[in-house]
Amino acid sequence: MNPPKIITVNGYRYHLIEFDGKMKDEETTTSAMKIISSVCTALEISYIDLLSHCRKAEIVRARHTVIYLLRDLLGLSLHNIGEIFEQDHTTILNAVRKIEGYIDVNEPYVKPLLAIRNNYIHNLKIENNGQ
């Protein structure tokens, strides 16, 4: 196993998570990267922040959003998602349940998540119809 990569950006140290090789196939990896990119753009969070172990509330919410979408849209196992974020599967399950709770009570925070989800599904339908 490779040692963790640590970089410093604006005085903050980040433990970067290795993303490569943790998905079952290239298509799933590409889809996961699209979801991560969409969340980063919509919530104005950097990729470095999202995949770091930073515990700022807005970054944690973005990370939980990605976790939920990876589970919901791609059907990834808790274990696979945990490998991406270097978290235990129970931590991933907690993130999924937290987002499901926000959806159930229609928190304002959920609007960007649903927009990202619907946009992803719409784009997937367009890609499938074009082939």
C-alpha positions in Angstrom: 0.0 0.0 0.0 1.3 3.5 -0.9 1.8 6.0 1.8 -0.9 8.7 1.9 -0.3 11.8 -0.2 -0.3 15.0 1.8 -0.3 18.4 0.2 -0.5 21.9 1.6 -2.9 24.5 0.1 -3.3 27.9 1.6 -1.7 26.8 4.8 -4.0 23.8 5.2 -2.7 20.2 5.0 -4.8 17.8 3.0 -4.6 14.0 3.0 -5.5 13.2 -0.6 -7.5 10.1 -1.3 -6.4 7.8 -4.1 -9.4 7.4 -6.4 -7.8 5.2 -9.2 -8.4 1.4 -9.1 -11.2 1.5 -6.6 -14.1 1.0 -9.1 -15.2 -2.2 -10.8 -14.8 -0.8 -14.3 -13.9 2.2 -16.3 -17.5 3.2 -17.0 -18.3 3.3 -13.3 -15.1 5.3 -12.6 -16.1 7.8 -15.3 -19.6 8.1 -13.9 -18.3 8.5 -10.4 -16.0 11.3 -11.6 -18.9 13.1 -13.3 -20.9 13.0 -10.1 -18.0 14.3 -8.0 -17.3 17.0 -10.6 -21.0 18.0 -10.6 -21.2 18.3 -6.8 -17.9 20.3 -6.7 -19.2 22.7 -9.3 -22.7 23.1 -7.9 -21.6 23.5 -4.2 -18.5 25.5 -5.1 -16.2 23.0 -3.3 -12.8 22.1 -4.7 -12.0 18.5 -5.6 -9.1 18.6 -3.1 -11.4 19.7 -0.3 -14.1 17.1 -1.2 -11.7 14.2 -1.2 -9.7 15.4 1.9 -10.6 14.6 5.5 -11.6 18.2 6.2 -14.5 18.5 8.6 -15.8 21.9 7.8 -19.6 21.7 7.6 -20.0 22.8 4.0 -17.4 20.3 2.9 -18.9 17.4 4.9 -22.3 18.2 3.4 -20.8 18.1 -0.1 -19.0 14.8 0.7 -22.2 13.3 2.0 -24.0 14.4 -1.1 -21.4 12.6 -3.3 -21.6 9.5 -1.1 -25.4 9.5 -1.4 -25.4 10.0 -5.2 -22.7 7.3 -5.7 -24.9 4.9 -3.8 -28.2 6.0 -5.3 -27.2 6.6 -9.0 -24.4 4.0 -9.4 -25.5 1.4 -6.9 -22.0 1.3 -5.4 -21.6 -0.8 -2.3 -20.9 0.9 1.0 -17.5 -0.9 1.0 -16.6 0.5 -2.4 -17.6 4.1 -1.5 -15.7 3.7 1.8 -12.5 2.7 -0.2 -12.8 6.0 -2.2 -13.1 8.1 0.9 -10.9 5.9 3.1 -13.9 5.5 5.5 -15.4 2.5 7.2 -18.7 1.2 5.5 -20.6 2.2 8.7 -19.5 5.8 8.2 -20.7 5.7 4.6 -24.0 4.3 5.7 -24.4 7.1 8.3 -23.8 9.7 5.5 -26.4 8.0 3.2 -28.9 7.9 6.0 -28.2 11.6 6.9 -29.0 12.7 3.4 -32.1 10.5 3.2 -33.2 12.2 6.4 -32.7 15.6 4.8 -34.7 14.5 1.7 -37.6 13.2 3.9 -38.0 16.5 5.7 -37.3 18.5 2.5 -34.4 20.5 3.9 -33.4 23.5 1.7 -30.0 21.9 1.4 -31.5 19.1 -0.7 -32.4 21.3 -3.7 -28.9 21.3 -5.2 -28.6 17.5 -4.5 -31.9 16.8 -6.4 -30.8 19.2 -9.2 -27.5 17.3 -9.6 -29.3 13.9 -9.5 -32.0 15.0 -12.0 -29.3 16.5 -14.3 -27.2 13.3 -14.2 -30.3 11.1 -15.0 -31.3 13.5 -17.8 -27.8 13.4 -19.4 -27.7 9.6 -19.0 -30.9 9.3 -21.0 -29.6 11.6 -23.7 -26.4 9.5 -23.9 -28.3 6.3 -24.1 -30.7 7.6 -26.8 -27.8 8.8 -28.9 -26.2 5.4 -29.2 
